[in-house]
Amino acid sequence: MAELDLDAMLQRFRERAAAVKKRPLPPVAGDERKHFIEQAQTDFQDFAIIGDATASIEDGVLVLRVDLRPESNRS
């Protein structure tokens, strides 16, 4: 198994989050449009959270630490 490059993995998630922001809205209307927009917001949130994580491997377990506190409360 190839070694996992944690920095590269997190960068890919940051790139995915940016790509969701640039994703064009397809020519849909009504409920389909609403669903597409909601899914894009969820995708962005998920990718951005992982992209902002600090990653490590501890005892063979991938650990992602995500500080959800407001920036003003972080140490």
C-alpha positions as CSV (number, residue, x, y, z in Angstrom):
1,M,0.0,0.0,0.0
2,A,1.3,3.4,-0.9
3,E,2.0,5.9,1.9
4,L,-0.8,8.3,2.5
5,D,0.2,11.9,1.9
6,L,-2.1,13.7,4.4
7,D,-1.2,17.2,3.1
8,A,-2.1,16.2,-0.4
9,M,-5.3,14.6,0.7
10,L,-6.4,17.7,2.6
11,Q,-5.5,19.9,-0.4
12,R,-7.7,17.7,-2.6
13,F,-10.6,18.4,-0.3
14,R,-9.9,22.2,-0.4
15,E,-9.9,22.0,-4.2
16,R,-13.2,20.1,-4.1
17,A,-14.8,22.7,-1.9
18,A,-13.6,25.4,-4.3
19,A,-14.9,23.5,-7.3
20,V,-18.4,23.2,-5.7
21,K,-18.4,27.0,-5.4
22,K,-17.7,27.3,-9.1
23,R,-20.2,24.5,-10.1
24,P,-22.6,26.0,-12.7
25,L,-26.3,25.7,-12.0
26,P,-27.9,23.4,-14.5
27,P,-31.0,24.4,-16.4
28,V,-33.4,23.1,-13.8
29,A,-36.3,24.8,-12.0
30,G,-38.6,24.2,-9.1
31,D,-37.9,21.4,-6.6
32,E,-35.0,20.1,-8.7
33,R,-33.3,23.5,-8.5
34,K,-33.8,23.7,-4.8
35,H,-32.4,20.2,-4.3
36,F,-29.4,21.0,-6.5
37,I,-28.6,24.1,-4.5
38,E,-29.1,22.4,-1.1
39,Q,-26.8,19.5,-2.3
40,A,-24.1,22.0,-3.4
41,Q,-24.2,23.7,0.0
42,T,-23.9,20.3,1.8
43,D,-21.0,19.2,-0.5
44,F,-19.2,22.5,0.0
45,Q,-19.6,22.3,3.8
46,D,-18.4,18.7,3.9
47,F,-15.4,19.3,1.7
48,A,-14.4,22.5,3.4
49,I,-14.6,21.0,6.9
50,I,-12.3,18.1,5.9
51,G,-10.0,20.6,4.0
52,D,-9.6,22.7,7.2
53,A,-8.8,19.7,9.3
54,T,-5.4,18.8,10.8
55,A,-4.6,15.2,9.9
56,S,-2.5,12.7,11.6
57,I,-2.1,8.9,11.8
58,E,-2.2,7.6,15.3
59,D,-1.6,3.9,16.0
60,G,-2.7,3.2,12.4
61,V,-5.8,5.3,12.6
62,L,-6.4,8.4,10.4
63,V,-7.4,11.2,12.8
64,L,-8.9,14.4,11.5
65,R,-9.1,17.3,14.0
66,V,-11.5,20.0,13.2
67,D,-11.7,23.1,15.4
68,L,-15.3,24.3,15.2
69,R,-14.8,27.1,17.7
70,P,-15.0,30.7,16.3
71,E,-11.6,31.9,15.3
72,S,-11.7,34.5,18.1
73,N,-11.9,31.6,20.6
74,R,-9.1,29.5,19.2
75,S,-5.7,29.3,20.9
